[in-house]
Amino acid sequence: MAGRIVEVGKSLHARGWAPATSGNFSARLADGSIAITVSGAHKGKLEADDIMRLDPNGSPLEDKKPSAEAALHVQIYKAHPKARAILHVHSVPGVALSRVIKGDELVLEGYEMLKVFPGITTHETRLSLPLVDNSQDMDDITSALSSRLKDVPAYIIRNHGFYVWAESMSQAENLVEGLDHLLQCEIETRRISQ
Ligand SMILES: [Zn+2]
């Protein structure tokens, strides 16, 4: 799995979604442990050694320092027992849009691309994604999300980026690409509507 995370990380970096050391990626393994990127690794230069394992509660199983946001991965895996992969990126449209939306949700409605999300089969859908304030204290973010994670496939952290999760790494990659597209569409729509 380390090889797959390395491959995905390089691909997301190449698309501009994880510049420098930003972003973090993980997979839940068959034994319930979590393979995750270490803290501070450049996502365009990832190597297998930059991936480490955590137990299901986030305690390191190796003598390495996990991503600062590992607690957010643990929270998502607990809320979504079927999730096997989590990707966190600093997508520019995600960051930009989060700066102009005042509330605590980002609503996406009527887009064909909404069908990228599992269970959505028609554009005639209204998807509300949690939008929470950024913090360097992961407890602030996990408590803001605690009651809001169950029925959503993604969330956005203001001024920061977004998280998606899925039952496979390939599907999670699709969600990053699809959500980035949706957020770009929202920005373009607002721009030409002014
Ligand atoms: Zn981040």
Boltz pocket constraint, residues with backbone or C-beta under 6 A from the ligand:
constraints:
  - pocket:
      binder: B
      contacts: [[A, 22], [A, 23], [A, 24], [A, 69], [A, 88], [A, 89], [A, 90], [A, 160], [A, 161]]
      max_distance: 6.0
